[in-house]
Amino acid sequence: MEISYIKNEMETSQTRLVSFKGNTIRFDLAIISSPAFKPDYLVIDLNTNRYCKLQAGTLVKENYVEHAFQYNEMEAEDFKTYVKPLISEIT
């Protein structure tokens, strides 16, 4: 039996691993930049195994981060404070 893939491509990506302690919990994140995701970044919370595609504009959407990562309001505020400058830096 021959295996058929819809898409099977290799692509170069850049991964930034960052850890920080907010006012509530510790965050350990992987932020991945790739041409396949442009203009978004794939952000993975390594502690909860939750992930989402983000860009600076989606960080300000009401309840977007809270829903995607299942954070409470205080956790989401910490997340946004630290992540916003990071996703603006990655090229």
Buried (B, 14 or more C-beta within 10 A) or exposed (E): EEEEEEEEEEEEEEEBEBEBEBEBBEBEBBBBBBEEBEEBBBBBBBEEEEBBEBBEEBBEEEEBBBEBBEBEEEBBBBBBEBBBEBBEEEE
